[in-house]
Every structure is written in structure tokens, then in C-alpha cells.
Amino acid sequence: MKKGINRWSLPADWTIRQCMEAAKKAGFEGIELALDESGELSLETGAA
């Protein structure tokens, strides 16, 4: 079994990269991302 953490458990002002780095450093093997209304990962986010 792998352990992961949800994006909402980390500071809201952190980028996705910062969240992933912190989760990895803390020993988590995965992160569940959250879709926001706007911002880095949202319905407005392009394929790139």
C-alpha cells in the first residue's frame, strides 16, 4: 500500500510543485490534486 496526501492538507498559497516536493520530503508517495475555480489547476487550465 502506498500513502498519499490531499492537496488541501497543504498551504493554499503553495504551487503544485511546492506541494509535491513537500509531500515527497515528508515521505508520501502520492498526492491527490484538487481542481480549483481558477488558478494553476482549474477548468481553465490548458492541456500543456
mmJSON file of the N, C-alpha and C atoms, coordinates in Angstrom:
{"data_MODEL":{"atom_site":{
"group_PDB":["ATOM","ATOM","ATOM","ATOM","ATOM","ATOM","ATOM","ATOM","ATOM","ATOM","ATOM","ATOM","ATOM","ATOM","ATOM","ATOM","ATOM","ATOM","ATOM","ATOM","ATOM","ATOM","ATOM","ATOM","ATOM","ATOM","ATOM","ATOM","ATOM","ATOM","ATOM","ATOM","ATOM","ATOM","ATOM","ATOM","ATOM","ATOM","ATOM","ATOM","ATOM","ATOM","ATOM","ATOM","ATOM","ATOM","ATOM","ATOM","ATOM","ATOM","ATOM","ATOM","ATOM","ATOM","ATOM","ATOM","ATOM","ATOM","ATOM","ATOM","ATOM","ATOM","ATOM","ATOM","ATOM","ATOM","ATOM","ATOM","ATOM","ATOM","ATOM","ATOM","ATOM","ATOM","ATOM","ATOM","ATOM","ATOM","ATOM","ATOM","ATOM","ATOM","ATOM","ATOM","ATOM","ATOM","ATOM","ATOM","ATOM","ATOM","ATOM","ATOM","ATOM","ATOM","ATOM","ATOM","ATOM","ATOM","ATOM","ATOM","ATOM","ATOM","ATOM","ATOM","ATOM","ATOM","ATOM","ATOM","ATOM","ATOM","ATOM","ATOM","ATOM","ATOM","ATOM","ATOM","ATOM","ATOM","ATOM","ATOM","ATOM","ATOM","ATOM","ATOM","ATOM","ATOM","ATOM","ATOM","ATOM","ATOM","ATOM","ATOM","ATOM","ATOM","ATOM","ATOM","ATOM","ATOM","ATOM","ATOM","ATOM","ATOM","ATOM","ATOM"],
"id":[1,2,3,4,5,6,7,8,9,10,11,12,13,14,15,16,17,18,19,20,21,22,23,24,25,26,27,28,29,30,31,32,33,34,35,36,37,38,39,40,41,42,43,44,45,46,47,48,49,50,51,52,53,54,55,56,57,58,59,60,61,62,63,64,65,66,67,68,69,70,71,72,73,74,75,76,77,78,79,80,81,82,83,84,85,86,87,88,89,90,91,92,93,94,95,96,97,98,99,100,101,102,103,104,105,106,107,108,109,110,111,112,113,114,115,116,117,118,119,120,121,122,123,124,125,126,127,128,129,130,131,132,133,134,135,136,137,138,139,140,141,142,143,144],
"type_symbol":["N","C","C","N","C","C","N","C","C","N","C","C","N","C","C","N","C","C","N","C","C","N","C","C","N","C","C","N","C","C","N","C","C","N","C","C","N","C","C","N","C","C","N","C","C","N","C","C","N","C","C","N","C","C","N","C","C","N","C","C","N","C","C","N","C","C","N","C","C","N","C","C","N","C","C","N","C","C","N","C","C","N","C","C","N","C","C","N","C","C","N","C","C","N","C","C","N","C","C","N","C","C","N","C","C","N","C","C","N","C","C","N","C","C","N","C","C","N","C","C","N","C","C","N","C","C","N","C","C","N","C","C","N","C","C","N","C","C","N","C","C","N","C","C"],
"label_atom_id":["N","CA","C","N","CA","C","N","CA","C","N","CA","C","N","CA","C","N","CA","C","N","CA","C","N","CA","C","N","CA","C","N","CA","C","N","CA","C","N","CA","C","N","CA","C","N","CA","C","N","CA","C","N","CA","C","N","CA","C","N","CA","C","N","CA","C","N","CA","C","N","CA","C","N","CA","C","N","CA","C","N","CA","C","N","CA","C","N","CA","C","N","CA","C","N","CA","C","N","CA","C","N","CA","C","N","CA","C","N","CA","C","N","CA","C","N","CA","C","N","CA","C","N","CA","C","N","CA","C","N","CA","C","N","CA","C","N","CA","C","N","CA","C","N","CA","C","N","CA","C","N","CA","C","N","CA","C","N","CA","C","N","CA","C","N","CA","C"],
"label_alt_id":[null,null,null,null,null,null,null,null,null,null,null,null,null,null,null,null,null,null,null,null,null,null,null,null,null,null,null,null,null,null,null,null,null,null,null,null,null,null,null,null,null,null,null,null,null,null,null,null,null,null,null,null,null,null,null,null,null,null,null,null,null,null,null,null,null,null,null,null,null,null,null,null,null,null,null,null,null,null,null,null,null,null,null,null,null,null,null,null,null,null,null,null,null,null,null,null,null,null,null,null,null,null,null,null,null,null,null,null,null,null,null,null,null,null,null,null,null,null,null,null,null,null,null,null,null,null,null,null,null,null,null,null,null,null,null,null,null,null,null,null,null,null,null,null],
"label_comp_id":["MET","MET","MET","LYS","LYS","LYS","LYS","LYS","LYS","GLY","GLY","GLY","ILE","ILE","ILE","ASN","ASN","ASN","ARG","ARG","ARG","TRP","TRP","TRP","SER","SER","SER","LEU","LEU","LEU","PRO","PRO","PRO","ALA","ALA","ALA","ASP","ASP","ASP","TRP","TRP","TRP","THR","THR","THR","ILE","ILE","ILE","ARG","ARG","ARG","GLN","GLN","GLN","CYS","CYS","CYS","MET","MET","MET","GLU","GLU","GLU","ALA","ALA","ALA","ALA","ALA","ALA","LYS","LYS","LYS","LYS","LYS","LYS","ALA","ALA","ALA","GLY","GLY","GLY","PHE","PHE","PHE","GLU","GLU","GLU","GLY","GLY","GLY","ILE","ILE","ILE","GLU","GLU","GLU","LEU","LEU","LEU","ALA","ALA","ALA","LEU","LEU","LEU","ASP","ASP","ASP","GLU","GLU","GLU","SER","SER","SER","GLY","GLY","GLY","GLU","GLU","GLU","LEU","LEU","LEU","SER","SER","SER","LEU","LEU","LEU","GLU","GLU","GLU","THR","THR","THR","GLY","GLY","GLY","ALA","ALA","ALA","ALA","ALA","ALA"],
"label_asym_id":["A","A","A","A","A","A","A","A","A","A","A","A","A","A","A","A","A","A","A","A","A","A","A","A","A","A","A","A","A","A","A","A","A","A","A","A","A","A","A","A","A","A","A","A","A","A","A","A","A","A","A","A","A","A","A","A","A","A","A","A","A","A","A","A","A","A","A","A","A","A","A","A","A","A","A","A","A","A","A","A","A","A","A","A","A","A","A","A","A","A","A","A","A","A","A","A","A","A","A","A","A","A","A","A","A","A","A","A","A","A","A","A","A","A","A","A","A","A","A","A","A","A","A","A","A","A","A","A","A","A","A","A","A","A","A","A","A","A","A","A","A","A","A","A"],
"label_entity_id":["1","1","1","1","1","1","1","1","1","1","1","1","1","1","1","1","1","1","1","1","1","1","1","1","1","1","1","1","1","1","1","1","1","1","1","1","1","1","1","1","1","1","1","1","1","1","1","1","1","1","1","1","1","1","1","1","1","1","1","1","1","1","1","1","1","1","1","1","1","1","1","1","1","1","1","1","1","1","1","1","1","1","1","1","1","1","1","1","1","1","1","1","1","1","1","1","1","1","1","1","1","1","1","1","1","1","1","1","1","1","1","1","1","1","1","1","1","1","1","1","1","1","1","1","1","1","1","1","1","1","1","1","1","1","1","1","1","1","1","1","1","1","1","1"],
"label_seq_id":[1,1,1,2,2,2,3,3,3,4,4,4,5,5,5,6,6,6,7,7,7,8,8,8,9,9,9,10,10,10,11,11,11,12,12,12,13,13,13,14,14,14,15,15,15,16,16,16,17,17,17,18,18,18,19,19,19,20,20,20,21,21,21,22,22,22,23,23,23,24,24,24,25,25,25,26,26,26,27,27,27,28,28,28,29,29,29,30,30,30,31,31,31,32,32,32,33,33,33,34,34,34,35,35,35,36,36,36,37,37,37,38,38,38,39,39,39,40,40,40,41,41,41,42,42,42,43,43,43,44,44,44,45,45,45,46,46,46,47,47,47,48,48,48],
"pdbx_PDB_ins_code":[null,null,null,null,null,null,null,null,null,null,null,null,null,null,null,null,null,null,null,null,null,null,null,null,null,null,null,null,null,null,null,null,null,null,null,null,null,null,null,null,null,null,null,null,null,null,null,null,null,null,null,null,null,null,null,null,null,null,null,null,null,null,null,null,null,null,null,null,null,null,null,null,null,null,null,null,null,null,null,null,null,null,null,null,null,null,null,null,null,null,null,null,null,null,null,null,null,null,null,null,null,null,null,null,null,null,null,null,null,null,null,null,null,null,null,null,null,null,null,null,null,null,null,null,null,null,null,null,null,null,null,null,null,null,null,null,null,null,null,null,null,null,null,null],
"Cartn_x":[0.845,0.0,0.892,0.483,1.201,0.406,1.122,0.427,0.532,-0.556,-0.619,-1.252,-1.255,-1.819,-2.647,-3.676,-4.52,-3.931,-4.05,-3.548,-4.101,-5.327,-5.954,-5.326,-4.455,-3.772,-2.549,-2.222,-1.027,-1.455,-0.553,-0.918,-1.496,-2.556,-3.275,-2.434,-1.458,-0.665,0.547,0.725,1.831,1.465,2.474,2.26,2.139,1.683,1.597,2.981,3.986,5.371,5.804,5.535,5.907,5.206,3.932,3.173,3.775,4.109,4.683,6.037,6.852,8.171,8.039,7.13,6.922,6.373,5.428,4.861,5.931,6.764,7.841,8.82,9.19,10.126,9.549,8.229,7.562,7.33,7.682,7.569,6.333,5.522,4.341,4.75,4.034,4.343,3.409,2.403,1.46,0.761,0.142,-0.614,-1.902,-3.009,-4.291,-4.484,-4.479,-4.646,-6.118,-6.379,-7.746,-7.952,-9.084,-9.45,-10.046,-9.488,-9.959,-10.801,-11.493,-12.286,-11.397,-10.226,-9.258,-7.872,-6.858,-5.5,-4.759,-3.737,-2.806,-3.459,-4.416,-5.135,-6.635,-7.246,-8.666,-9.295,-10.57,-11.268,-10.729,-10.028,-9.442,-8.044,-7.465,-6.111,-6.045,-5.044,-4.862,-4.187,-4.095,-3.51,-2.021,-1.325,0.113,0.32],
"Cartn_y":[-1.175,0.0,1.24,2.226,3.494,4.539,5.46,6.514,7.827,8.579,9.849,10.914,12.114,13.254,14.075,14.726,15.569,16.972,17.598,18.965,19.941,19.735,20.651,20.577,19.61,19.497,20.407,21.033,21.885,23.34,24.283,25.7,26.076,26.851,27.227,28.076,28.813,29.692,28.995,27.702,26.958,26.526,26.461,25.941,24.417,23.83,22.369,21.758,22.36,21.862,21.881,22.974,23.067,21.979,21.742,20.71,19.331,19.043,17.74,17.543,18.583,18.482,18.27,18.996,18.853,17.469,16.984,15.662,14.584,14.693,13.714,13.751,14.961,15.114,14.531,14.609,14.089,12.579,11.96,10.515,10.0,10.905,10.475,10.021,9.044,8.502,9.019,9.782,10.331,11.541,12.298,13.471,13.527,13.78,13.939,15.428,15.794,17.192,17.577,18.864,19.366,20.382,20.312,21.234,22.484,23.64,24.911,25.655,26.703,27.518,28.269,28.69,29.372,29.07,29.397,29.192,28.119,27.578,26.653,25.379,24.829,23.626,23.888,24.256,24.621,24.176,24.448,24.144,24.993,26.068,26.952,26.507,25.523,25.07,24.39,24.738,24.135,22.777,22.101,20.757,20.766,21.842,21.924,21.98],
"Cartn_z":[0.0,0.0,0.0,-0.747,-0.788,-0.017,0.622,1.353,0.582,0.596,-0.104,0.775,0.267,0.983,0.001,0.499,-0.329,-0.396,-1.532,-1.757,-0.72,-0.287,0.672,2.06,2.291,3.579,3.653,2.537,2.452,2.265,2.531,2.422,1.056,1.069,-0.15,-1.096,-0.569,-1.42,-2.06,-1.795,-2.406,-3.822,-4.697,-6.041,-5.97,-7.058,-7.115,-6.921,-7.532,-7.382,-5.923,-5.227,-3.809,-2.999,-3.291,-2.583,-2.835,-4.071,-4.408,-3.738,-3.736,-3.09,-1.585,-0.949,0.497,0.831,0.01,0.255,0.127,-0.883,-1.076,0.098,0.514,1.637,2.925,3.08,4.282,4.214,3.066,2.962,2.246,1.705,0.956,-0.439,-0.964,-2.282,-3.362,-2.974,-3.935,-3.361,-4.262,-3.836,-4.663,-3.988,-4.659,-4.923,-6.19,-6.552,-6.513,-6.41,-6.344,-7.465,-8.094,-9.155,-8.517,-8.845,-8.293,-9.324,-8.871,-9.788,-10.763,-10.3,-11.154,-10.604,-11.382,-10.911,-11.664,-11.028,-11.658,-12.191,-11.484,-11.913,-11.783,-12.898,-12.897,-14.218,-14.344,-15.601,-16.748,-16.426,-17.426,-17.845,-17.168,-17.444,-18.803,-19.598,-20.904,-20.814,-21.934,-21.991,-21.629,-21.938,-21.645,-20.148],
"occupancy":[1.0,1.0,1.0,1.0,1.0,1.0,1.0,1.0,1.0,1.0,1.0,1.0,1.0,1.0,1.0,1.0,1.0,1.0,1.0,1.0,1.0,1.0,1.0,1.0,1.0,1.0,1.0,1.0,1.0,1.0,1.0,1.0,1.0,1.0,1.0,1.0,1.0,1.0,1.0,1.0,1.0,1.0,1.0,1.0,1.0,1.0,1.0,1.0,1.0,1.0,1.0,1.0,1.0,1.0,1.0,1.0,1.0,1.0,1.0,1.0,1.0,1.0,1.0,1.0,1.0,1.0,1.0,1.0,1.0,1.0,1.0,1.0,1.0,1.0,1.0,1.0,1.0,1.0,1.0,1.0,1.0,1.0,1.0,1.0,1.0,1.0,1.0,1.0,1.0,1.0,1.0,1.0,1.0,1.0,1.0,1.0,1.0,1.0,1.0,1.0,1.0,1.0,1.0,1.0,1.0,1.0,1.0,1.0,1.0,1.0,1.0,1.0,1.0,1.0,1.0,1.0,1.0,1.0,1.0,1.0,1.0,1.0,1.0,1.0,1.0,1.0,1.0,1.0,1.0,1.0,1.0,1.0,1.0,1.0,1.0,1.0,1.0,1.0,1.0,1.0,1.0,1.0,1.0,1.0],
"B_iso_or_equiv":[0.0,0.0,0.0,0.0,0.0,0.0,0.0,0.0,0.0,0.0,0.0,0.0,0.0,0.0,0.0,0.0,0.0,0.0,0.0,0.0,0.0,0.0,0.0,0.0,0.0,0.0,0.0,0.0,0.0,0.0,0.0,0.0,0.0,0.0,0.0,0.0,0.0,0.0,0.0,0.0,0.0,0.0,0.0,0.0,0.0,0.0,0.0,0.0,0.0,0.0,0.0,0.0,0.0,0.0,0.0,0.0,0.0,0.0,0.0,0.0,0.0,0.0,0.0,0.0,0.0,0.0,0.0,0.0,0.0,0.0,0.0,0.0,0.0,0.0,0.0,0.0,0.0,0.0,0.0,0.0,0.0,0.0,0.0,0.0,0.0,0.0,0.0,0.0,0.0,0.0,0.0,0.0,0.0,0.0,0.0,0.0,0.0,0.0,0.0,0.0,0.0,0.0,0.0,0.0,0.0,0.0,0.0,0.0,0.0,0.0,0.0,0.0,0.0,0.0,0.0,0.0,0.0,0.0,0.0,0.0,0.0,0.0,0.0,0.0,0.0,0.0,0.0,0.0,0.0,0.0,0.0,0.0,0.0,0.0,0.0,0.0,0.0,0.0,0.0,0.0,0.0,0.0,0.0,0.0],
"pdbx_formal_charge":[null,null,null,null,null,null,null,null,null,null,null,null,null,null,null,null,null,null,null,null,null,null,null,null,null,null,null,null,null,null,null,null,null,null,null,null,null,null,null,null,null,null,null,null,null,null,null,null,null,null,null,null,null,null,null,null,null,null,null,null,null,null,null,null,null,null,null,null,null,null,null,null,null,null,null,null,null,null,null,null,null,null,null,null,null,null,null,null,null,null,null,null,null,null,null,null,null,null,null,null,null,null,null,null,null,null,null,null,null,null,null,null,null,null,null,null,null,null,null,null,null,null,null,null,null,null,null,null,null,null,null,null,null,null,null,null,null,null,null,null,null,null,null,null],
"auth_seq_id":[1,1,1,2,2,2,3,3,3,4,4,4,5,5,5,6,6,6,7,7,7,8,8,8,9,9,9,10,10,10,11,11,11,12,12,12,13,13,13,14,14,14,15,15,15,16,16,16,17,17,17,18,18,18,19,19,19,20,20,20,21,21,21,22,22,22,23,23,23,24,24,24,25,25,25,26,26,26,27,27,27,28,28,28,29,29,29,30,30,30,31,31,31,32,32,32,33,33,33,34,34,34,35,35,35,36,36,36,37,37,37,38,38,38,39,39,39,40,40,40,41,41,41,42,42,42,43,43,43,44,44,44,45,45,45,46,46,46,47,47,47,48,48,48],
"auth_comp_id":["MET","MET","MET","LYS","LYS","LYS","LYS","LYS","LYS","GLY","GLY","GLY","ILE","ILE","ILE","ASN","ASN","ASN","ARG","ARG","ARG","TRP","TRP","TRP","SER","SER","SER","LEU","LEU","LEU","PRO","PRO","PRO","ALA","ALA","ALA","ASP","ASP","ASP","TRP","TRP","TRP","THR","THR","THR","ILE","ILE","ILE","ARG","ARG","ARG","GLN","GLN","GLN","CYS","CYS","CYS","MET","MET","MET","GLU","GLU","GLU","ALA","ALA","ALA","ALA","ALA","ALA","LYS","LYS","LYS","LYS","LYS","LYS","ALA","ALA","ALA","GLY","GLY","GLY","PHE","PHE","PHE","GLU","GLU","GLU","GLY","GLY","GLY","ILE","ILE","ILE","GLU","GLU","GLU","LEU","LEU","LEU","ALA","ALA","ALA","LEU","LEU","LEU","ASP","ASP","ASP","GLU","GLU","GLU","SER","SER","SER","GLY","GLY","GLY","GLU","GLU","GLU","LEU","LEU","LEU","SER","SER","SER","LEU","LEU","LEU","GLU","GLU","GLU","THR","THR","THR","GLY","GLY","GLY","ALA","ALA","ALA","ALA","ALA","ALA"],
"auth_asym_id":["A","A","A","A","A","A","A","A","A","A","A","A","A","A","A","A","A","A","A","A","A","A","A","A","A","A","A","A","A","A","A","A","A","A","A","A","A","A","A","A","A","A","A","A","A","A","A","A","A","A","A","A","A","A","A","A","A","A","A","A","A","A","A","A","A","A","A","A","A","A","A","A","A","A","A","A","A","A","A","A","A","A","A","A","A","A","A","A","A","A","A","A","A","A","A","A","A","A","A","A","A","A","A","A","A","A","A","A","A","A","A","A","A","A","A","A","A","A","A","A","A","A","A","A","A","A","A","A","A","A","A","A","A","A","A","A","A","A","A","A","A","A","A","A"],
"auth_atom_id":["N","CA","C","N","CA","C","N","CA","C","N","CA","C","N","CA","C","N","CA","C","N","CA","C","N","CA","C","N","CA","C","N","CA","C","N","CA","C","N","CA","C","N","CA","C","N","CA","C","N","CA","C","N","CA","C","N","CA","C","N","CA","C","N","CA","C","N","CA","C","N","CA","C","N","CA","C","N","CA","C","N","CA","C","N","CA","C","N","CA","C","N","CA","C","N","CA","C","N","CA","C","N","CA","C","N","CA","C","N","CA","C","N","CA","C","N","CA","C","N","CA","C","N","CA","C","N","CA","C","N","CA","C","N","CA","C","N","CA","C","N","CA","C","N","CA","C","N","CA","C","N","CA","C","N","CA","C","N","CA","C","N","CA","C","N","CA","C"],
"pdbx_PDB_model_num":[1,1,1,1,1,1,1,1,1,1,1,1,1,1,1,1,1,1,1,1,1,1,1,1,1,1,1,1,1,1,1,1,1,1,1,1,1,1,1,1,1,1,1,1,1,1,1,1,1,1,1,1,1,1,1,1,1,1,1,1,1,1,1,1,1,1,1,1,1,1,1,1,1,1,1,1,1,1,1,1,1,1,1,1,1,1,1,1,1,1,1,1,1,1,1,1,1,1,1,1,1,1,1,1,1,1,1,1,1,1,1,1,1,1,1,1,1,1,1,1,1,1,1,1,1,1,1,1,1,1,1,1,1,1,1,1,1,1,1,1,1,1,1,1]
}}}
